[in-house]
């Protein structure tokens, strides 16, 4: 164990020896377990970092356990304990698989003596954290971020799906609460028997950052996009499960009928060469963040998200806040954000690229509709306040702790 880890452990032991009256104090001690916390920026990671920062702002103590890399993608919030991990083999090697709790991390967890364990991924480490909670009589809650059981279909292993679903039923069924990011996702989990007490933990958006005011036509021209082009935006990880093949096919079909339809791709990932080959006329920006990302959103005309693996749709909410109408799959996550005929258009995944192309052409041919839907989307996004949402989650933490004592 390094000198730094030993120092952290000593502090945790001192803080962890609490009296009964201390245990009943208002402040919480939360141990958070995640498969990714700072090495790849994505929607779930952004939400978890917002949560940790908010918990600390409210005076609570948090310890995060997750795999790490030498060069993280960004500066994370809170105290992060590195757990042993290996790169996931194949095309998704940017992600890592935690190998569980042992040695230093386990000692640090025991010394921390948490009031509650929050598990963000049902992986090896998450399972061991659940077992630790059961052994110690500590309530364990889980946030649901991804339908991992749908991923095998994108990699030629659909036969694995039912086994993963069964595992998820067992895992989440042992958690005191399961926090779903959208009502449509909560309904889907209840339908599939995943989790017993399913509650909402939605996501917020920074409305001042993601704003229509950041639209920049000069920037568009620099990227080769004309003022009268109808720019269809994709934002997210460039991976198969985000629906990149459907996106490319749909935009290409629409472009053949209306040449003003153009694609703007914001994001990075292992399938970028494949995406570029399918959309040779597309504008690929790579990974963007902060004001650069906000400008890209606002400078597009339509947001298109065909993914059926979304549990919430952080990028959809950011696009809505930026004043864009959305075209999304009629699936979990998007169903709770996009209102058909008011803030955007929904299409059945079974309709495939032709169905999406039809929706693209409808919006591409009607600037008044785009403006109307975009204004309504901006108003809807204003309902998602991070502080209110995160305080609600903390209130649910307290319920889980209280119920655990009964």
C-alpha positions in Angstrom: 0.0 0.0 0.0 1.4 3.4 -0.9 2.1 6.2 1.7 -0.8 8.2 0.3 -3.2 5.2 0.7 -1.9 4.6 4.2 -2.6 8.2 5.2 -6.1 8.0 3.8 -6.7 4.7 5.7 -5.5 6.3 9.0 -7.9 9.2 8.5 -10.8 6.9 7.7 -10.1 4.7 10.8 -10.2 7.8 13.0 -13.4 9.0 11.4 -15.0 5.6 11.3 -15.0 5.0 15.1 -18.2 6.8 15.8 -20.5 6.6 18.8 -24.2 5.8 18.5 -25.0 9.4 18.8 -22.6 10.2 16.0 -24.2 7.5 13.8 -27.5 9.2 14.3 -26.2 12.6 13.2 -27.5 14.4 10.2 -24.5 13.9 8.0 -24.2 10.8 5.9 -21.3 8.6 5.0 -21.8 7.2 1.5 -19.5 4.7 -0.3 -20.1 4.8 -4.1 -19.0 2.0 -6.4 -18.7 2.5 -10.2 -17.1 0.8 -13.1 -16.1 4.2 -14.5 -15.7 7.4 -12.6 -13.1 9.5 -14.4 -11.4 7.7 -17.2 -14.2 8.0 -19.9 -16.6 10.9 -19.9 -20.2 9.8 -20.5 -23.7 10.5 -19.2 -23.6 8.3 -16.1 -20.2 9.4 -15.1 -21.2 13.1 -15.4 -24.2 12.4 -13.1 -22.1 10.5 -10.5 -19.6 13.3 -10.3 -22.4 15.9 -10.0 -23.8 13.7 -7.1 -20.5 13.5 -5.3 -19.9 17.2 -5.6 -23.4 17.9 -4.3 -23.1 15.5 -1.4 -19.9 17.2 -0.3 -21.4 20.6 -0.7 -24.2 19.5 1.6 -21.6 18.4 4.2 -21.8 14.7 3.7 -18.8 12.4 3.4 -18.3 10.3 0.3 -15.7 7.7 -0.8 -15.7 6.6 -4.4 -14.3 3.1 -5.4 -13.6 2.7 -9.2 -11.0 1.6 -11.7 -8.5 4.3 -12.7 -6.0 5.0 -15.4 -2.7 6.9 -15.6 -4.3 9.7 -17.6 -7.9 10.4 -16.6 -10.3 12.1 -19.0 -11.1 14.9 -16.5 -10.7 16.1 -12.9 -13.1 14.1 -10.8 -15.1 15.2 -7.8 -14.4 13.9 -4.3 -12.0 11.2 -3.0 -11.4 8.3 -5.4 -10.0 5.0 -4.3 -8.5 3.0 -7.1 -9.5 -0.7 -7.4 -7.6 -3.3 -9.4 -8.9 -3.6 -13.0 -8.2 -4.8 -16.5 -9.1 -3.3 -19.8 -12.2 -4.9 -21.4 -11.0 -7.0 -24.3 -12.0 -6.3 -27.9 -13.3 -3.0 -29.3 -14.3 -1.6 -25.9 -10.8 -1.6 -24.4 -11.3 2.1 -23.3 -13.5 0.7 -20.5 -12.2 -1.3 -17.6 -13.5 -4.2 -15.5 -12.9 -3.8 -11.8 -11.6 -7.0 -10.2 -13.2 -6.6 -6.9 -12.6 -5.5 -3.3 -9.5 -6.7 -1.7 -6.4 -5.5 0.1 -6.1 -1.7 0.5 -9.5 -0.8 -1.0 -11.3 -3.3 1.3 -9.5 -2.0 4.4 -10.4 1.6 3.4 -14.0 0.7 3.0 -14.1 -1.0 6.4 -12.4 2.0 8.0 -14.8 4.4 6.4 -17.7 2.6 8.0 -20.4 3.9 5.6 -24.0 4.5 6.5 -25.0 3.5 3.0 -23.5 1.8 -0.1 -24.5 3.1 -3.5 -23.7 0.8 -6.4 -23.6 2.2 -10.0 -22.7 -1.0 -11.9 -23.6 -4.6 -11.4 -20.1 -5.8 -12.1 -17.6 -7.9 -10.0 -16.9 -5.0 -7.7 -20.5 -4.0 -7.4 -21.4 -7.6 -6.5 -18.7 -7.7 -3.8 -19.9 -4.3 -2.5 -23.4 -5.7 -2.3 -22.1 -8.8 -0.3 -20.2 -6.4 2.0 -23.4 -4.5 2.7 -25.3 -7.6 3.4 -22.6 -8.9 5.7 -22.4 -5.7 7.7 -26.1 -4.9 7.8 -25.7 -1.7 5.8 -28.4 -0.7 3.3 -27.3 -1.0 -0.4 -28.9 1.0 -3.1 -28.2 0.9 -6.8 -28.6 3.4 -9.6 -29.5 1.9 -13.0 -27.6 3.5 -15.8 -27.4 1.0 -18.7 -29.4 -2.0 -20.1 -26.2 -4.1 -20.2 -28.3 -7.1 -21.1 -29.1 -5.5 -24.5 -25.4 -5.0 -25.5 -24.7 -8.6 -26.7 -27.0 -8.2 -29.7 -24.5 -5.6 -31.1 -21.6 -8.0 -30.8 -23.1 -11.2 -32.2 -23.9 -12.8 -28.8 -27.7 -12.3 -28.5 -27.8 -15.7 -26.7 -26.2 -14.0 -23.6 -29.1 -11.6 -23.1 -31.4 -13.8 -21.1 -28.6 -14.8 -18.8 -27.6 -11.2 -18.1 -31.2 -10.3 -17.5 -31.5 -13.1 -14.9 -28.4 -11.9 -13.2 -29.7 -8.4 -13.1 -32.9 -9.5 -11.5 -31.0 -11.2 -8.7 -28.5 -8.4 -8.2 -31.0 -5.5 -8.2 -33.6 -7.5 -6.3 -31.1 -7.6 -3.3 -30.8 -3.8 -3.2 -32.9 -1.7 -0.9 -33.7 0.8 -3.7 -33.1 0.9 -7.4 -32.9 4.4 -8.9 -34.1 4.7 -12.5 -33.3 7.9 -14.4 -36.7 8.1 -16.1 -40.2 7.0 -15.6 -40.2 5.0 -18.8 -37.0 3.2 -17.6 -38.7 2.6 -14.2 -41.7 1.1 -15.9 -39.4 -1.2 -18.0 -37.5 -2.4 -15.0 -40.8 -3.2 -13.2 -42.1 -5.0 -16.2 -38.9 -7.2 -16.4 -38.8 -7.8 -12.6 -35.6 -5.9 -12.1 -35.7 -4.3 -8.7 -38.3 -4.3 -6.0 -38.5 -0.7 -4.8 -37.8 1.3 -7.9 -37.5 5.1 -7.5 -36.7 8.0 -9.8 -33.3 9.7 -9.9 -33.6 11.9 -13.0 -30.9 14.1 -14.5 -30.4 17.8 -14.5 -29.0 20.2 -17.2 -27.0 23.4 -17.0 -29.5 25.7 -18.8 -27.1 28.7 -18.9 -24.5 26.6 -20.7 -26.7 24.6 -23.0 -28.6 27.5 -24.5 -30.0 28.6 -27.9 -28.0 31.8 -27.4 -24.8 29.9 -28.3 -25.9 29.4 -31.9 -23.0 30.5 -34.1 -23.6 30.7 -37.9 -20.0 31.9 -38.5 -18.7 28.7 -36.7 -21.0 26.6 -38.9 -19.6 28.2 -42.0 -16.1 27.4 -40.8 -17.1 23.8 -40.6 -18.5 23.8 -44.2 -22.1 24.0 -43.2 -24.2 26.6 -45.1 -26.7 28.9 -43.3 -29.6 27.1 -45.1 -28.4 23.6 -44.5 -30.5 21.5 -42.0 -27.9 20.2 -39.7 -28.8 16.9 -38.0 -26.7 16.3 -34.8 -25.4 13.2 -33.2 -23.8 13.6 -29.8 -22.3 10.7 -27.8 -19.9 7.9 -27.7 -19.2 6.5 -31.2 -20.1 2.9 -30.4 -22.5 0.4 -32.1 -25.0 0.4 -29.3 -25.7 4.1 -29.8 -27.3 3.3 -33.1 -24.6 4.8 -35.3 -25.5 2.6 -38.3 -29.1 3.6 -38.2 -28.2 7.2 -37.8 -25.9 7.1 -40.9 -28.4 5.2 -43.0 -31.3 7.5 -42.1 -29.4 10.7 -42.7 -28.1 9.4 -46.0 -31.6 8.5 -47.1 -32.9 11.9 -46.2 -30.0 13.6 -47.9 -30.8 11.9 -51.2 -34.2 13.5 -51.2 -33.2 16.8 -49.6 -29.5 17.6 -50.2 -29.7 20.4 -47.6 -29.7 17.7 -44.9 -26.3 17.4 -43.3 -24.8 15.4 -40.5 -22.8 16.9 -37.6 -21.1 14.2 -35.3 -19.9 15.2 -31.9 -18.1 12.5 -30.0 -15.3 9.9 -30.1 -15.1 6.2 -29.9 -13.8 3.0 -31.4 -16.3 2.9 -34.2 -15.5 6.4 -35.6 -13.8 5.0 -38.8 -16.9 3.0 -39.5 -19.1 6.0 -38.9 -17.0 8.2 -41.1 -17.1 5.6 -43.9 -20.9 5.5 -43.8 -21.1 9.4 -43.7 -18.3 10.6 -46.0 -20.0 14.1 -46.2 -20.5 14.4 -42.4 -18.7 16.9 -40.2 -16.9 15.0 -37.4 -15.8 17.2 -34.5 -14.5 14.5 -32.1 -14.9 14.9 -28.4 -16.2 18.2 -27.2 -17.0 19.6 -23.8 -18.0 22.8 -22.0 -18.7 25.8 -24.3 -17.5 24.0 -27.4 -20.1 21.3 -26.9 -22.8 23.8 -26.1 -22.0 25.8 -29.3 -22.1 22.6 -31.4 -25.6 21.7 -30.0 -27.0 25.2 -30.5 -25.6 25.5 -34.0 -27.4 22.4 -35.2 -31.0 22.3 -36.3 -32.2 18.9 -35.3 -31.0 16.4 -32.7 -31.3 12.7 -33.7 -30.8 9.9 -31.2 -31.8 6.4 -32.5 -30.3 4.6 -29.5 -32.5 2.1 -27.7 -30.1 1.5 -24.8 -30.7 4.9 -23.2 -32.0 4.8 -19.6 -32.4 8.6 -19.5 -30.8 10.5 -22.4 -28.5 13.2 -21.0 -27.5 14.2 -24.5 -31.2 14.5 -25.5 -31.8 16.8 -22.5 -28.8 18.9 -23.4 -30.1 19.2 -27.0 -33.5 20.2 -25.7 -32.0 22.9 -23.4 -30.1 24.2 -26.5 -33.4 24.7 -28.3 -33.3 21.8 -30.7 -36.3 19.6 -31.7 -35.4 15.9 -31.3 -36.0 12.8 -33.3 -35.6 9.8 -31.0 -36.4 6.1 -30.7 -39.7 5.4 -29.1 -37.9 3.6 -26.3 -37.0 4.0 -22.6 -35.4 7.3 -21.7 -36.5 9.2 -24.7 -40.2 8.5 -24.0 -39.9 10.4 -20.8 -38.2 13.4 -22.4 -39.6 13.9 -25.9 -43.2 14.6 -26.3 -44.4 13.6 -29.8 -45.6 16.5 -31.8 -44.6 19.1 -29.2 -40.8 18.9 -28.5 -39.9 16.5 -31.3 -40.8 13.3 -33.1 -40.6 9.7 -32.0 -40.1 6.7 -34.3 -40.5 3.0 -33.6 -37.1 1.2 -33.6 -38.8 -1.5 -35.8 -39.3 1.1 -38.5 -35.6 1.3 -38.8 -33.7 3.9 -40.9 -36.6 4.5 -43.4 -38.8 5.5 -40.5 -36.2 7.9 -39.1 -35.5 9.3 -42.5 -39.2 10.2 -42.9 -39.1 12.1 -39.6 -35.9 13.9 -40.6 -37.5 15.1 -43.9 -40.6 16.3 -42.0 -38.5 18.6 -39.8 -36.0 19.5 -42.5 -38.9 20.8 -44.7 -40.6 23.0 -42.0 -38.5 25.7 -40.3 -41.5 26.9 -38.4 -42.1 23.5 -36.9 -38.4 23.3 -35.9 -38.7 26.6 -34.2 -41.9 25.7 -32.4 -40.7 22.3 -31.2 -37.3 23.8 -30.2 -38.9 26.5 -28.0 -41.1 23.9 -26.3 -38.0 21.6 -25.8 -36.1 24.5 -24.1 -39.1 25.1 -21.8 -39.3 21.4 -20.9 -35.6 21.2 -20.2 -36.0 24.0 -17.7 -37.9 21.7 -15.4 -34.7 19.7 -14.7 -32.8 21.4 -11.9 -29.7 19.5 -10.6 -29.9 20.8 -7.0 -33.5 19.8 -6.6 -33.0 16.4 -8.2 -29.9 15.6 -6.1 -31.5 16.7 -2.8 -34.3 14.3 -3.7 -31.8 11.4 -4.0 -30.3 12.3 -0.6 -33.8 12.1 0.8 -34.2 8.6 -0.6 -30.8 7.7 0.9 -32.3 8.6 4.3 -35.4 6.5 3.7 -33.2 3.5 2.8 -31.2 3.9 6.0 -34.3 4.4 8.1 -36.1 1.4 6.6 -33.0 -0.7 7.1 -33.3 -0.2 10.9 -36.9 -1.6 11.0 
